[in-house]
Amino acid sequence: MRERALDVFARLARAEGAAHGVEPDEVHFHEVGALDAIADIVGVAAASVALELDRIVVSTIALGGGRQVRGQHGGIPVPGPAVLALLSEADAPVVGGTAPYEMTTPTGAALLASLADDFGLLPPMRIQQTGIGAGGRDPVEVPNIVRVIVGDALERPASELVYETNVDDLDPRIWPQVLARLMEAGAADAWLTPILMKKGRPAHTLSVLVGGANAEEVRSVILSETSAIGLRESSIRKHAADREFASVEVDGQRIHVKIARYGGQVVNVQPEYDDVAAAASVLKKPIKSVLAKAIAAGHELWS
């Protein structure tokens, strides 16, 4: 609890320091140093520990706008500079809100920035408890409340991105290198689809499947190594079978195979094509016969 409360005050000090052009250690707290603000910070920190939460997701934060609030140094625009600094540092999604005045205070912004493990929509869960806290002001535009929903998380499939772009002016000899670079950059898959564009031009749609951690590098490869000047992004859910790697022997030649399991059962055995081709060359046999034997050996081994 102590660490959480100190983190909130440290965030406030950095934001107020940036707003006043001084170091965080030189900040003199005015409104946010009042007793009610201290009670809010310590109370929320204690509650977050008492609830034993594994993960906290915060929805888009409404900031308000319009009129100015009065501070120690006179009028402050809404949202105030400290609020913006706090939520910018946390990379939090915000919206102006529907009320023409301050809807998120620096104390509230610091608490949300410190507490949040993630921002976004309500995650999949089985709801266990809900709680509502109301402020002293009773605005006409919106209810002045904060709602907390506590539940047991539901397992969800991994979220990935698909980038796509249509290209009609790239030398086709370059595409194999582009696909290889995308895989090196962390793409889970990359492929081309022949299309016919406006004015009857033959072209390709480049599609790339990638996890969020490698998204920036993949975008860089697309825009720097192709002639595309833009791309489309969509979020998808990927369902993947468990997989492992092993090897089988075909007429004395070792071939690596990928085994896919779903529900604890082997659903697919796929030999590595390069190994199959190399074995076929050594054995002087058709690739299709070596491939068939490798698949059969894999299924027999894990049946």
C-alpha positions in Angstrom: 0.0 0.0 0.0 2.8 2.4 0.9 4.5 1.9 -2.4 1.3 2.5 -4.3 0.6 5.8 -2.5 4.2 7.0 -2.9 4.0 6.2 -6.7 0.9 8.3 -7.0 2.6 11.3 -5.2 5.7 10.8 -7.3 3.6 11.0 -10.5 1.9 14.1 -9.2 5.3 15.7 -8.4 6.6 15.0 -11.9 3.5 16.4 -13.6 3.3 19.5 -11.4 7.0 20.0 -11.8 6.7 19.9 -15.6 3.8 22.4 -15.5 5.7 24.8 -13.3 9.1 24.3 -14.9 10.8 23.0 -11.8 12.3 19.7 -10.6 9.9 17.3 -8.9 11.7 17.7 -5.6 11.0 21.4 -5.7 7.2 21.1 -6.2 5.0 22.6 -3.5 1.6 20.8 -3.6 -1.4 23.2 -3.3 -4.8 21.7 -3.9 -3.4 18.1 -4.3 -1.7 18.4 -1.0 -5.0 19.0 0.9 -6.1 16.5 3.5 -9.0 15.2 1.3 -6.6 14.5 -1.5 -4.2 12.6 0.8 -7.1 10.6 2.1 -8.2 9.8 -1.4 -4.7 8.6 -2.4 -4.1 6.5 0.7 -7.6 5.2 0.7 -7.5 4.0 -2.9 -4.1 2.5 -2.4 -5.3 0.6 0.6 -8.4 -0.6 -1.3 -6.4 -1.8 -4.3 -4.3 -3.9 -2.0 -7.2 -5.2 0.1 -9.1 -6.4 -3.1 -6.1 -8.5 -4.1 -6.5 -7.6 -7.8 -4.3 -9.3 -10.3 -5.0 -6.8 -13.1 -6.7 -3.4 -13.4 -8.2 -2.2 -16.6 -9.3 1.5 -16.9 -11.8 2.7 -19.4 -11.4 5.8 -21.6 -11.0 8.8 -19.2 -13.4 11.8 -19.5 -11.6 15.1 -18.9 -14.2 17.7 -19.4 -13.5 21.1 -20.9 -14.8 24.5 -21.6 -14.5 26.8 -18.5 -11.4 27.4 -16.4 -10.9 26.1 -12.9 -9.4 28.4 -10.2 -6.0 27.3 -8.8 -3.3 28.7 -6.6 -2.0 30.6 -9.6 -5.3 31.8 -11.1 -7.2 30.4 -14.0 -6.2 27.0 -15.4 -7.6 25.6 -18.7 -9.6 22.4 -18.6 -8.1 19.8 -18.9 -5.2 21.2 -16.8 -1.6 20.8 -17.8 -0.9 18.4 -14.8 -3.8 16.1 -15.9 -2.5 16.0 -19.4 1.0 15.3 -18.3 -0.1 12.5 -16.0 -2.2 10.7 -18.6 0.3 11.3 -21.4 3.0 9.6 -19.3 0.7 6.7 -18.8 -0.3 6.5 -22.5 -4.0 6.6 -21.3 -6.9 7.1 -23.8 -8.9 10.2 -23.1 -12.0 12.1 -24.3 -13.2 15.6 -23.7 -16.3 14.5 -22.0 -19.8 15.9 -21.9 -19.6 18.5 -19.1 -18.1 22.0 -19.6 -15.9 21.8 -16.5 -13.2 19.7 -14.9 -14.2 16.0 -14.8 -10.8 14.5 -13.9 -8.6 16.1 -11.3 -4.8 15.7 -11.1 -5.3 13.5 -8.1 -7.8 11.3 -10.0 -5.5 11.2 -13.1 -2.5 10.2 -10.9 -4.5 7.4 -9.3 -5.7 6.0 -12.6 -2.2 6.3 -14.1 -0.7 4.4 -11.2 -3.4 1.7 -10.9 -3.9 0.8 -14.5 -2.3 -2.3 -15.9 -4.1 -1.6 -19.2 -6.7 0.7 -20.7 -9.7 -0.2 -22.8 -13.1 -1.9 -22.8 -14.3 -4.1 -20.0 -12.3 -7.3 -20.4 -14.0 -10.7 -20.5 -14.9 -11.7 -17.0 -17.5 -13.3 -14.6 -18.7 -10.4 -12.5 -18.3 -11.0 -8.7 -18.8 -7.5 -7.2 -19.6 -3.9 -8.2 -19.0 -0.7 -6.4 -19.9 2.9 -7.0 -18.4 6.0 -5.5 -20.1 9.4 -5.8 -18.6 12.9 -5.7 -20.0 15.9 -3.8 -20.9 17.8 -7.0 -24.2 16.9 -8.7 -23.8 18.0 -12.3 -26.8 18.0 -14.7 -24.9 16.6 -17.7 -23.5 13.3 -16.3 -23.6 11.3 -13.0 -20.7 12.2 -10.9 -19.7 8.7 -10.1 -16.8 6.2 -10.4 -17.8 2.5 -10.9 -15.6 -0.4 -10.1 -16.3 -3.9 -11.4 -14.5 -6.9 -9.9 -14.6 -10.3 -11.5 -12.8 -13.5 -12.4 -11.0 -13.1 -15.8 -12.0 -15.4 -18.6 -9.3 -16.9 -20.7 -9.3 -15.2 -24.1 -7.4 -16.0 -27.3 -4.4 -13.9 -28.2 -5.1 -10.7 -30.0 -3.0 -10.0 -33.2 -3.0 -7.4 -35.9 -3.3 -7.8 -39.7 -1.7 -5.1 -41.9 -2.7 -4.9 -45.6 -1.7 -2.8 -48.5 -2.4 -2.9 -52.2 0.7 -2.5 -54.4 0.7 -2.2 -58.2 4.1 -0.6 -58.9 6.8 -2.8 -57.2 9.2 -4.9 -59.2 7.8 -8.4 -58.5 11.4 -9.8 -58.1 11.6 -7.8 -54.8 8.6 -9.6 -53.1 10.5 -12.7 -51.8 13.0 -10.4 -50.0 10.2 -8.3 -48.6 8.4 -11.4 -47.2 11.7 -12.7 -45.7 12.3 -9.3 -44.0 8.8 -9.2 -42.6 9.4 -12.6 -41.0 12.7 -11.5 -39.6 11.0 -8.4 -38.1 8.7 -10.6 -36.1 5.7 -11.2 -38.3 3.8 -14.4 -37.5 3.0 -14.8 -41.3 3.1 -12.8 -44.5 1.5 -13.5 -47.8 0.6 -12.0 -51.2 -2.8 -12.2 -53.0 -2.9 -11.3 -56.8 -5.6 -8.6 -57.5 -6.7 -6.4 -60.3 -6.7 -2.7 -59.4 -8.3 0.4 -61.1 -7.5 0.9 -64.8 -7.0 -2.9 -65.1 -3.6 -2.9 -63.4 -2.3 -6.2 -62.1 -1.2 -5.9 -58.5 -0.8 -7.7 -55.2 -2.3 -7.3 -51.7 0.4 -7.7 -49.1 -1.0 -9.1 -45.8 1.0 -9.5 -42.6 -0.1 -11.1 -39.4 1.8 -9.8 -36.3 1.6 -9.5 -32.5 1.5 -6.0 -31.0 5.1 -6.2 -29.7 6.5 -6.4 -33.2 3.9 -4.1 -34.9 6.1 -1.0 -35.2 9.0 -2.9 -36.8 6.7 -4.6 -39.3 5.1 -1.3 -40.3 8.6 0.1 -40.9 9.5 -2.8 -43.2 6.3 -2.5 -45.2 6.8 1.3 -45.7 10.5 1.2 -46.3 11.0 -1.9 -48.5 7.9 -1.7 -50.7 6.4 1.2 -52.7 3.3 1.4 -50.4 2.6 4.8 -48.9 -0.1 3.6 -46.5 -1.6 0.5 -45.0 -4.7 -0.8 -43.3 -4.8 -2.2 -39.8 -7.4 -4.6 -38.3 -7.4 -6.5 -35.0 -8.2 -10.2 -35.0 -8.3 -13.1 -32.6 -6.0 -16.0 -33.3 -6.8 -19.5 -32.1 -3.7 -21.7 -32.3 -3.2 -25.4 -31.5 -0.4 -26.3 -29.1 2.7 -27.3 -31.0 6.0 -29.1 -30.5 8.9 -30.2 -32.7 10.5 -33.6 -33.0 12.0 -35.8 -35.8 11.4 -39.1 -37.6 13.5 -41.3 -39.8 12.7 -42.2 -43.4 15.0 -44.8 -44.9 17.8 -43.7 -42.6 17.3 -39.9 -43.3 16.3 -37.7 -40.3 13.4 -35.3 -41.0 12.1 -32.7 -38.5 8.4 -32.5 -38.0 6.0 -30.1 -36.4 3.3 -31.7 -34.2 0.0 -29.9 -33.5 -2.2 -30.8 -30.6 -5.7 -29.7 -29.8 -7.6 -30.8 -26.7 -4.6 -33.1 -25.9 -4.9 -35.0 -29.2 -2.5 -34.9 -32.1 -4.4 -33.3 -35.0 -1.6 -32.7 -37.5 1.9 -33.8 -38.2 3.8 -31.7 -40.8 7.3 -32.5 -41.9 9.8 -29.7 -42.7 9.8 -29.4 -46.5 13.5 -28.6 -46.8 14.4 -31.8 -44.8 12.0 -33.8 -47.1 13.6 -32.4 -50.2 17.1 -33.1 -48.9 16.2 -36.7 -48.0 14.6 -37.2 -51.4 17.7 -36.0 -53.1 20.0 -38.4 -51.1 17.6 -41.3 -51.5 17.0 -40.5 -55.2 13.2 -40.8 -54.6 10.3 -38.5 -55.5 9.7 -35.9 -52.9 6.0 -36.9 -52.7 6.9 -40.4 -51.6 9.3 -39.2 -48.9 6.8 -36.7 -47.7 4.1 -39.4 -47.4 6.4 -41.7 -45.5 7.4 -38.8 -43.1 3.8 -38.0 -42.4 2.9 -41.6 -41.8 5.9 -42.1 -39.5 4.9 -39.0 -37.5 1.4 -40.2 -37.0 2.5 -43.7 -36.0 4.9 -42.3 -33.5 2.3 -40.1 -31.8 -0.8 -42.2 -32.3 
